[in-house]
Amino acid sequence: MLIDINLLPKKEPKNVVLLVGITIVLTVAIALGVVFYMSMQKTETQIQILSQQLKQTQALEAVEQQKLENAQSTQEVEELQKAVEWAKQYPLKTVLLLRNMAKLLPERGFMMNFSYAEDGVVNVAVQFDTDEEAAYYLKQLSEATFVSDVQLKSVSALEQKSGESTATNEEDRHILPRYLAQYELHVNKAALKEEKEKQP
């Protein structure tokens, strides 16, 4: 039997596992660092893009808001101008129309109610002593140049209580009851304007 005697000192084995472990840890750390860095760069880029989009949106919103304010302001100015023009023309036409209508009334005809729409439609209630006067006034209006169409809507008798009569003599007292006639007429604005120009 042979006996192997080695008198040389034994070499200590290298710690390969430790080196491999350190290498793996460093590789993973570097990889994580690179991923984290790239993720941060991507996030910053997205933040910049979103910030720019937000600024553009805010700028567009401001422009649209300004347009809206300008449009509202323009509309208000236009409405005000229309109102001023209407106010300039409307009273003069009404006064002229009332004068012309009053000229056609019989002596004891009295306007009780009057409304004049912007489209030229007039509704008027007139009090007369007799129903014949209501018919006479209808004829006068139908022949007037400033009236394009007229209708007698209704005629109703007005009863007066005792003591309400303002008649001064016995003959006037026999005229009661009085009558209230409702007329609707359409004004010929061109003819009314000519009437206005003829007046001094």
DRENDO-1510 file (C-alpha; in Angstrom, 1 decimal, always signed):
<recs>
REC; n; res; u; v; w
REC; 1; MET; +0.0; +0.0; +0.0 .
REC; 2; LEU; +1.3; +3.4; -1.1 .
REC; 3; ILE; +0.9; +6.4; +1.1 .
REC; 4; ASP; +0.7; +9.8; -0.6 .
REC; 5; ILE; +2.4; +12.4; +1.5 .
REC; 6; ASN; +2.2; +15.9; +0.3 .
REC; 7; LEU; +4.4; +18.2; +2.2 .
REC; 8; LEU; +3.6; +21.4; +0.1 .
REC; 9; PRO; +1.3; +23.9; +1.8 .
REC; 10; LYS; -2.4; +23.7; +0.7 .
REC; 11; LYS; -3.7; +26.6; -1.4 .
REC; 12; GLU; -6.9; +28.2; +0.0 .
REC; 13; PRO; -9.8; +27.9; -2.5 .
REC; 14; LYS; -10.9; +31.2; -4.1 .
REC; 15; ASN; -14.3; +32.4; -3.0 .
REC; 16; VAL; -15.9; +32.1; -6.4 .
REC; 17; VAL; -19.4; +32.3; -5.0 .
REC; 18; LEU; -18.7; +35.7; -3.4 .
REC; 19; LEU; -17.4; +37.1; -6.6 .
REC; 20; VAL; -20.3; +35.8; -8.6 .
REC; 21; GLY; -22.8; +37.2; -6.1 .
REC; 22; ILE; -21.1; +40.7; -6.2 .
REC; 23; THR; -21.1; +40.7; -9.9 .
REC; 24; ILE; -24.8; +39.8; -10.1 .
REC; 25; VAL; -25.7; +42.5; -7.5 .
REC; 26; LEU; -23.8; +45.1; -9.4 .
REC; 27; THR; -25.3; +44.1; -12.7 .
REC; 28; VAL; -28.8; +44.3; -11.3 .
REC; 29; ALA; -28.1; +47.6; -9.6 .
REC; 30; ILE; -26.8; +49.1; -12.9 .
REC; 31; ALA; -29.8; +47.8; -14.8 .
REC; 32; LEU; -32.2; +49.2; -12.3 .
REC; 33; GLY; -30.4; +52.5; -12.4 .
REC; 34; VAL; -30.6; +52.7; -16.2 .
REC; 35; VAL; -34.3; +51.7; -16.1 .
REC; 36; PHE; -35.0; +54.3; -13.4 .
REC; 37; TYR; -33.1; +57.0; -15.4 .
REC; 38; MET; -34.9; +56.3; -18.6 .
REC; 39; SER; -38.3; +56.3; -16.8 .
REC; 40; MET; -37.5; +59.7; -15.2 .
REC; 41; GLN; -36.5; +61.1; -18.6 .
REC; 42; LYS; -39.8; +59.8; -20.1 .
REC; 43; THR; -41.8; +61.2; -17.3 .
REC; 44; GLU; -40.2; +64.6; -17.6 .
REC; 45; THR; -40.8; +64.6; -21.3 .
REC; 46; GLN; -44.5; +63.8; -20.7 .
REC; 47; ILE; -44.8; +66.5; -18.1 .
REC; 48; GLN; -43.3; +69.1; -20.5 .
REC; 49; ILE; -45.7; +68.0; -23.3 .
REC; 50; LEU; -48.7; +68.2; -20.9 .
REC; 51; SER; -47.6; +71.6; -19.6 .
REC; 52; GLN; -47.3; +72.9; -23.1 .
REC; 53; GLN; -50.7; +71.5; -24.0 .
REC; 54; LEU; -52.2; +73.0; -20.9 .
REC; 55; LYS; -50.7; +76.4; -21.8 .
REC; 56; GLN; -52.1; +76.1; -25.3 .
REC; 57; THR; -55.5; +75.1; -24.0 .
REC; 58; GLN; -55.5; +78.1; -21.6 .
REC; 59; ALA; -54.5; +80.4; -24.4 .
REC; 60; LEU; -57.3; +79.1; -26.6 .
REC; 61; GLU; -59.8; +79.4; -23.7 .
REC; 62; ALA; -58.8; +83.0; -23.2 .
REC; 63; VAL; -59.2; +83.8; -26.9 .
REC; 64; GLU; -62.6; +82.1; -27.0 .
REC; 65; GLN; -63.7; +83.9; -23.8 .
REC; 66; GLN; -62.6; +87.2; -25.4 .
REC; 67; LYS; -64.6; +86.4; -28.6 .
REC; 68; LEU; -67.6; +85.5; -26.5 .
REC; 69; GLU; -67.4; +88.8; -24.5 .
REC; 70; ASN; -66.9; +90.8; -27.7 .
REC; 71; ALA; -69.9; +89.0; -29.3 .
REC; 72; GLN; -72.1; +89.7; -26.2 .
REC; 73; SER; -70.9; +93.3; -26.2 .
REC; 74; THR; -71.6; +93.7; -29.9 .
REC; 75; GLN; -75.1; +92.1; -29.5 .
REC; 76; GLU; -75.9; +94.4; -26.6 .
REC; 77; VAL; -74.8; +97.4; -28.6 .
REC; 78; GLU; -76.9; +96.3; -31.6 .
REC; 79; GLU; -79.9; +95.8; -29.3 .
REC; 80; LEU; -79.4; +99.2; -27.7 .
REC; 81; GLN; -79.2; +100.9; -31.1 .
REC; 82; LYS; -82.4; +99.1; -32.2 .
REC; 83; ALA; -84.1; +100.3; -29.1 .
REC; 84; VAL; -82.9; +103.9; -29.6 .
REC; 85; GLU; -84.1; +103.8; -33.3 .
REC; 86; TRP; -87.4; +102.4; -32.2 .
REC; 87; ALA; -87.8; +105.0; -29.5 .
REC; 88; LYS; -87.0; +107.8; -32.0 .
REC; 89; GLN; -89.7; +106.7; -34.4 .
REC; 90; TYR; -92.4; +105.0; -32.3 .
REC; 91; PRO; -93.7; +108.0; -30.2 .
REC; 92; LEU; -93.9; +110.3; -33.3 .
REC; 93; LYS; -95.9; +107.7; -35.2 .
REC; 94; THR; -98.2; +107.2; -32.3 .
REC; 95; VAL; -98.9; +110.8; -31.8 .
REC; 96; LEU; -99.5; +111.4; -35.5 .
REC; 97; LEU; -101.7; +108.3; -35.7 .
REC; 98; LEU; -103.8; +109.4; -32.6 .
REC; 99; ARG; -104.2; +112.8; -34.1 .
REC; 100; ASN; -105.4; +111.4; -37.5 .
REC; 101; MET; -107.8; +108.9; -35.7 .
REC; 102; ALA; -109.2; +111.6; -33.4 .
REC; 103; LYS; -110.0; +113.9; -36.4 .
REC; 104; LEU; -112.3; +111.2; -37.8 .
REC; 105; LEU; -114.3; +110.8; -34.5 .
REC; 106; PRO; -117.8; +112.1; -34.3 .
REC; 107; GLU; -118.4; +115.0; -31.9 .
REC; 108; ARG; -119.3; +112.8; -28.9 .
REC; 109; GLY; -116.8; +109.9; -29.7 .
REC; 110; PHE; -114.2; +109.3; -27.0 .
REC; 111; MET; -111.2; +106.9; -27.2 .
REC; 112; MET; -111.2; +104.8; -24.0 .
REC; 113; ASN; -108.3; +102.4; -24.7 .
REC; 114; PHE; -105.5; +102.3; -27.3 .
REC; 115; SER; -102.7; +99.9; -28.1 .
REC; 116; TYR; -100.3; +100.1; -31.0 .
REC; 117; ALA; -98.0; +97.2; -31.8 .
REC; 118; GLU; -94.7; +97.6; -33.6 .
REC; 119; ASP; -96.0; +95.6; -36.6 .
REC; 120; GLY; -98.6; +98.4; -37.3 .
REC; 121; VAL; -101.7; +96.6; -35.7 .
REC; 122; VAL; -103.8; +99.0; -33.6 .
REC; 123; ASN; -106.6; +98.0; -31.2 .
REC; 124; VAL; -108.7; +100.8; -30.0 .
REC; 125; ALA; -111.9; +101.0; -27.9 .
REC; 126; VAL; -114.1; +104.0; -28.6 .
REC; 127; GLN; -117.2; +105.2; -26.7 .
REC; 128; PHE; -120.1; +106.6; -28.6 .
REC; 129; ASP; -123.6; +107.9; -27.8 .
REC; 130; THR; -125.3; +105.7; -30.5 .
REC; 131; ASP; -124.4; +102.5; -32.4 .
REC; 132; GLU; -124.8; +104.5; -35.7 .
REC; 133; GLU; -121.8; +106.6; -34.7 .
REC; 134; ALA; -119.8; +103.4; -34.3 .
REC; 135; ALA; -120.7; +102.4; -37.8 .
REC; 136; TYR; -119.9; +105.9; -39.1 .
REC; 137; TYR; -116.5; +105.8; -37.5 .
REC; 138; LEU; -115.8; +102.4; -39.1 .
REC; 139; LYS; -116.6; +103.9; -42.5 .
REC; 140; GLN; -114.3; +106.9; -41.8 .
REC; 141; LEU; -111.4; +104.7; -40.8 .
REC; 142; SER; -111.9; +102.4; -43.9 .
REC; 143; GLU; -111.7; +105.5; -46.2 .
REC; 144; ALA; -108.6; +106.9; -44.4 .
REC; 145; THR; -105.3; +106.7; -46.4 .
REC; 146; PHE; -103.3; +105.8; -43.3 .
REC; 147; VAL; -105.4; +102.7; -42.7 .
REC; 148; SER; -104.9; +99.6; -44.9 .
REC; 149; ASP; -107.5; +97.4; -43.2 .
REC; 150; VAL; -110.0; +97.9; -40.4 .
REC; 151; GLN; -112.5; +95.6; -38.6 .
REC; 152; LEU; -115.2; +96.3; -36.1 .
REC; 153; LYS; -114.7; +93.6; -33.5 .
REC; 154; SER; -117.6; +94.3; -31.2 .
REC; 155; VAL; -120.2; +96.9; -30.1 .
REC; 156; SER; -121.6; +96.7; -26.6 .
REC; 157; ALA; -124.0; +98.9; -24.7 .
REC; 158; LEU; -122.7; +100.5; -21.5 .
REC; 159; GLU; -125.3; +100.8; -18.7 .
REC; 160; GLN; -124.8; +103.8; -16.4 .
REC; 161; LYS; -126.0; +103.9; -12.9 .
REC; 162; SER; -128.2; +106.7; -11.9 .
REC; 163; GLY; -126.3; +109.9; -11.0 .
REC; 164; GLU; -123.5; +109.1; -13.5 .
REC; 165; SER; -124.9; +111.0; -16.4 .
REC; 166; THR; -123.1; +114.2; -17.3 .
REC; 167; ALA; -125.7; +115.4; -19.7 .
REC; 168; THR; -126.7; +119.0; -19.1 .
REC; 169; ASN; -130.2; +119.0; -20.6 .
REC; 170; GLU; -133.2; +116.7; -21.1 .
REC; 171; GLU; -132.3; +116.0; -24.8 .
REC; 172; ASP; -128.8; +114.7; -23.9 .
REC; 173; ARG; -130.2; +112.4; -21.2 .
REC; 174; HIS; -132.3; +110.5; -23.8 .
REC; 175; ILE; -129.1; +109.5; -25.6 .
REC; 176; LEU; -128.2; +106.9; -22.9 .
REC; 177; PRO; -127.1; +104.1; -22.9 .
REC; 178; ARG; -123.7; +104.7; -24.5 .
REC; 179; TYR; -121.9; +102.2; -26.7 .
REC; 180; LEU; -118.4; +100.9; -26.6 .
REC; 181; ALA; -116.9; +99.8; -29.9 .
REC; 182; GLN; -113.7; +97.7; -30.3 .
REC; 183; TYR; -111.8; +98.2; -33.6 .
REC; 184; GLU; -108.7; +96.5; -35.0 .
REC; 185; LEU; -106.9; +98.3; -37.8 .
REC; 186; HIS; -103.7; +97.9; -39.7 .
REC; 187; VAL; -101.7; +101.1; -40.2 .
REC; 188; ASN; -100.3; +102.0; -43.7 .
REC; 189; LYS; -96.9; +103.3; -42.4 .
REC; 190; ALA; -96.0; +104.8; -45.8 .
REC; 191; ALA; -99.1; +106.8; -45.9 .
REC; 192; LEU; -98.7; +107.9; -42.3 .
REC; 193; LYS; -95.2; +109.0; -43.1 .
REC; 194; GLU; -96.5; +111.1; -46.0 .
REC; 195; GLU; -99.0; +112.6; -43.6 .
REC; 196; LYS; -96.2; +113.6; -41.3 .
REC; 197; GLU; -94.2; +115.1; -44.1 .
REC; 198; LYS; -97.2; +117.2; -45.2 .
REC; 199; GLN; -97.6; +118.7; -41.8 .
REC; 200; PRO; -95.7; +121.9; -41.1 .
</recs>
